[in-house]
């Protein structure tokens, strides 16, 4: 059987991110780690990912950040996702857009039309020069920050809109602060909402055998799924301990939610339930 060769330095940020997310085959991991430990720049990038993960976990335990979504909002989100999946447009308006006042230009000033001259082309960098990790990391962090801000604005807009329409009480209902060492398992059943399933996005809050290096990859291979992991967390399904794994769906923008038992691994897929979202 041919032996797969491991990538050689300089390592790309995508490879380091996959390695950090335990999304690389175990035999490749064994070949990569000795080289990465001798690469100071790669180690700095991995430590920065550790810092981001630690900060996100701290925010997840913050009682001012994590609180249950109102049932009315969760039901509306589920209905919106189902309608979008069917290709239906909303029948009723969900918001009113007001035109903001603006100052008119003086009559004696002419308004110059925008220029249609094309922008000068930017030459591509030399193909032999590998991208610097600092530049790629900066761009990646800007995209992550922009995506997080967009999600926050969307969630805030939905909550504010529902408040104005008098749909539910706006009194905060924060979860009690628990600073336990192990992540708390989220209870699931056949009727769990899409919002609860998507709460695993970007998380790696799992314990047990599936928390080991390469364990998730082996579990997905046993289930015949070769996709990118988007998040995972401890759950119980009808009281049975398991792990919820969010994956890229069969076709964008779908997302697959797979729940497996804690014994999932090579030769033992141990599936509990699977659902496509979107």
C-alpha positions as CSV (number, residue, x, y, z in Angstrom):
1,X,0.0,0.0,0.0
2,X,1.5,3.4,-0.9
3,X,2.4,5.6,2.0
4,X,0.9,9.1,2.0
5,X,3.6,11.8,2.3
6,X,3.1,14.6,4.7
7,X,3.2,18.3,3.4
8,X,6.5,20.1,3.9
9,X,7.2,23.5,5.3
10,X,6.3,26.3,4.9
11,X,2.9,25.1,6.0
12,X,-0.3,26.9,4.8
13,X,-2.7,28.5,7.2
14,X,-5.5,26.2,5.9
15,X,-3.4,23.1,6.8
16,X,-2.6,24.4,10.3
17,X,-6.3,25.3,10.9
18,X,-7.4,21.7,9.8
19,X,-4.7,20.3,12.1
20,X,-5.9,22.4,15.0
21,X,-9.5,21.4,14.4
22,X,-8.5,17.6,14.3
23,X,-9.5,17.4,10.7
24,X,-6.3,15.7,9.4
25,X,-5.8,11.9,9.1
26,X,-4.0,10.4,12.1
27,X,-1.1,9.1,10.0
28,X,-0.5,12.5,8.5
29,X,-0.7,14.1,12.0
30,X,2.1,11.8,13.2
31,X,4.4,13.0,10.4
32,X,3.4,16.7,10.7
33,X,3.8,17.3,14.4
34,X,7.6,16.7,14.6
35,X,8.2,19.3,11.8
36,X,5.7,21.8,13.2
37,X,7.3,21.7,16.6
38,X,10.5,22.9,14.9
39,X,8.7,25.7,13.1
40,X,8.3,28.8,15.3
41,X,6.0,30.6,12.9
42,X,3.6,27.6,12.7
43,X,3.6,27.3,16.5
44,X,2.7,31.0,16.9
45,X,-0.2,30.5,14.5
46,X,-1.5,27.4,16.4
47,X,-1.2,29.3,19.7
48,X,-3.2,32.2,18.2
49,X,-5.9,29.6,17.3
50,X,-5.8,28.3,20.9
51,X,-6.3,31.8,22.2
52,X,-9.4,32.3,19.9
53,X,-10.8,28.9,21.1
54,X,-10.2,29.8,24.7
55,X,-11.9,33.2,24.3
56,X,-14.9,31.7,22.6
57,X,-15.3,29.1,25.3
58,X,-15.1,31.8,28.0
59,X,-17.8,33.8,26.1
60,X,-19.9,30.6,26.0
61,X,-19.8,30.4,29.8
62,X,-20.5,34.1,30.3
63,X,-24.1,34.5,31.7
64,X,-24.4,37.8,30.0
65,X,-23.7,36.2,26.6
66,X,-25.3,32.7,26.7
67,X,-29.0,32.7,27.3
68,X,-31.8,30.6,25.8
69,X,-33.5,31.9,22.6
70,X,-37.2,32.7,23.1
71,X,-39.4,30.0,21.8
72,X,-41.2,32.4,19.4
73,X,-38.0,33.5,17.8
74,X,-36.8,29.9,17.4
75,X,-40.1,28.9,15.8
76,X,-39.9,31.9,13.4
77,X,-36.3,31.0,12.4
78,X,-37.2,27.4,11.8
79,X,-40.1,28.5,9.6
80,X,-37.9,30.9,7.7
81,X,-35.3,28.2,7.0
82,X,-38.0,25.8,5.9
83,X,-39.5,28.4,3.6
84,X,-36.1,29.3,2.1
85,X,-35.4,25.6,1.5
86,X,-38.6,25.3,-0.4
87,X,-37.8,28.5,-2.4
88,X,-40.9,30.4,-1.0
89,X,-40.7,34.1,-0.5
90,X,-42.3,35.6,2.7
91,X,-45.9,36.5,2.0
92,X,-46.1,39.3,4.6
93,X,-43.6,42.1,5.2
94,X,-41.5,41.4,8.3
95,X,-40.0,44.9,8.7
96,X,-40.6,48.5,7.7
97,X,-37.7,50.3,6.0
98,X,-37.8,54.1,6.6
99,X,-35.8,56.5,4.3
100,X,-33.3,58.5,6.3
101,X,-33.1,62.2,5.7
102,X,-30.2,63.6,3.8
103,X,-28.8,67.0,2.9
104,X,-29.4,68.1,-0.7
105,X,-26.5,69.7,-2.5
106,X,-26.7,73.4,-3.2
107,X,-28.2,74.4,-6.5
108,X,-25.1,76.2,-7.6
109,X,-22.9,73.1,-7.2
110,X,-22.8,70.5,-9.9
111,X,-22.9,66.9,-9.0
112,X,-20.0,65.0,-10.7
113,X,-21.2,61.6,-11.9
114,X,-19.1,58.6,-10.7
115,X,-16.2,57.6,-12.8
116,X,-16.6,54.5,-14.9
117,X,-12.8,54.2,-15.6
118,X,-11.6,50.7,-14.7
119,X,-9.3,50.3,-11.8
120,X,-5.7,49.4,-12.6
121,X,-4.9,45.8,-12.4
122,X,-2.8,44.7,-9.3
123,X,0.0,42.4,-10.3
124,X,0.0,39.0,-8.8
125,X,2.8,38.2,-6.3
126,X,5.6,35.9,-7.5
127,X,4.4,32.3,-7.7
128,X,7.6,31.1,-5.9
129,X,7.1,33.3,-2.9
130,X,4.9,31.5,-0.3
131,X,2.3,33.7,1.5
132,X,3.3,34.9,4.9
133,X,1.4,33.5,7.9
134,X,1.0,37.0,9.4
135,X,-0.8,38.3,6.3
136,X,-3.0,35.2,5.9
137,X,-3.8,35.2,9.6
138,X,-4.7,38.9,9.6
139,X,-7.1,38.3,6.6
140,X,-8.6,35.2,8.3
141,X,-9.2,37.1,11.6
142,X,-10.8,40.0,9.8
143,X,-13.2,37.6,8.0
144,X,-14.0,35.8,11.3
145,X,-14.7,39.2,13.0
146,X,-16.9,40.4,10.1
147,X,-18.9,37.1,10.2
148,X,-19.4,37.3,13.9
149,X,-20.5,40.9,13.7
150,X,-23.0,40.0,10.9
151,X,-24.5,37.2,13.0
152,X,-24.8,39.5,16.0
153,X,-26.5,42.2,14.0
154,X,-28.9,39.7,12.4
155,X,-29.8,38.2,15.8
156,X,-30.2,41.7,17.4
157,X,-32.4,42.8,14.5
158,X,-34.7,39.8,14.9
159,X,-35.0,40.3,18.6
160,X,-35.6,44.0,18.3
161,X,-38.3,43.4,15.6
162,X,-40.1,40.9,17.6
163,X,-40.0,43.2,20.6
164,X,-41.6,46.1,18.6
165,X,-44.3,43.8,17.4
166,X,-45.1,42.7,21.0
167,X,-44.4,39.0,20.4
168,X,-42.7,38.2,23.7
169,X,-41.3,39.5,27.0
170,X,-37.9,41.2,26.7
171,X,-36.8,40.4,30.3
172,X,-33.3,38.7,30.1
173,X,-33.3,35.1,31.0
174,X,-29.7,34.3,31.4
175,X,-28.4,30.8,32.3
176,X,-26.8,30.4,35.7
177,X,-23.0,30.7,35.6
178,X,-21.4,27.3,35.9
179,X,-17.6,27.0,35.8
180,X,-17.2,23.3,35.6
181,X,-14.3,21.6,34.1
182,X,-16.2,19.3,31.6
183,X,-18.6,20.7,29.0
184,X,-22.3,20.2,29.8
185,X,-24.2,17.8,27.5
186,X,-27.1,19.4,25.7
187,X,-30.3,17.3,25.7
188,X,-31.7,16.5,22.2
189,X,-34.6,14.6,20.8
190,X,-36.4,14.2,17.5
191,X,-38.1,17.6,17.9
192,X,-35.0,19.6,18.7
193,X,-35.1,23.0,16.8
194,X,-32.6,24.0,14.2
195,X,-31.3,26.8,16.5
196,X,-30.3,24.2,19.1
197,X,-28.5,22.1,16.6
198,X,-26.6,25.1,15.1
199,X,-25.4,26.1,18.6
200,X,-22.6,23.6,18.0
201,X,-21.2,25.7,15.2
202,X,-17.5,26.6,15.9
203,X,-17.3,24.6,19.1
204,X,-15.2,21.6,20.1
205,X,-16.8,20.9,23.5
206,X,-16.5,17.1,23.6
207,X,-15.0,14.7,26.1
208,X,-14.3,11.0,26.1
209,X,-12.9,8.8,23.3
210,X,-14.0,11.2,20.5
211,X,-11.9,14.0,22.0
212,X,-8.6,12.2,21.1
213,X,-6.4,13.2,18.1
214,X,-7.9,11.9,14.9
215,X,-11.0,10.4,16.6
216,X,-13.6,12.5,14.8
217,X,-12.0,11.8,11.5
218,X,-12.1,8.0,12.1
219,X,-15.7,8.3,13.3
220,X,-16.7,10.1,10.1
221,X,-14.9,7.7,7.9
222,X,-16.7,4.8,9.5
223,X,-20.0,6.6,8.7
224,X,-18.9,7.1,5.1
225,X,-18.7,10.9,5.4
226,X,-15.7,12.8,4.0
227,X,-16.7,16.4,4.8
228,X,-15.4,19.4,6.7
229,X,-16.2,19.5,10.5
230,X,-17.9,22.8,11.4
231,X,-18.4,22.1,15.1
232,X,-19.0,19.5,17.8
233,X,-20.4,19.2,21.3
234,X,-21.5,16.7,23.9
235,X,-25.2,15.9,23.8
236,X,-27.7,13.3,25.1
237,X,-30.3,12.0,22.6
238,X,-33.3,10.7,24.5
239,X,-31.0,10.3,27.5
240,X,-28.3,8.4,25.6
241,X,-24.8,10.0,25.7
242,X,-23.5,11.1,22.3
243,X,-21.7,13.7,20.3
244,X,-23.3,16.2,17.9
245,X,-21.1,16.8,14.8
246,X,-21.9,19.6,12.4
247,X,-20.6,19.0,8.8
248,X,-20.8,20.7,5.5
249,X,-23.9,19.5,3.7
250,X,-24.2,17.5,0.5
251,X,-24.8,20.7,-1.4
252,X,-24.2,24.3,-0.2
253,X,-25.7,26.0,1.7
254,X,-27.0,22.9,3.5
255,X,-25.4,21.7,6.8
256,X,-25.5,18.2,8.1
257,X,-26.1,17.5,11.8
258,X,-24.9,14.0,12.8
259,X,-25.4,12.5,16.3
260,X,-23.2,9.5,17.1
261,X,-22.6,7.4,20.2
262,X,-19.5,7.9,22.3
263,X,-18.1,4.6,20.9
264,X,-18.0,5.8,17.3
265,X,-14.7,4.9,15.6
266,X,-13.1,2.8,12.9
267,X,-15.3,-0.2,12.3
268,X,-18.1,1.1,14.6
269,X,-20.1,4.0,13.0
270,X,-22.6,4.0,16.0
271,X,-25.0,6.5,14.3
272,X,-27.9,7.8,16.3
273,X,-29.6,10.3,14.0
274,X,-28.7,12.5,11.0
275,X,-30.4,15.6,9.7
276,X,-29.8,18.1,6.8
277,X,-30.4,21.7,7.7
278,X,-31.2,24.4,5.1
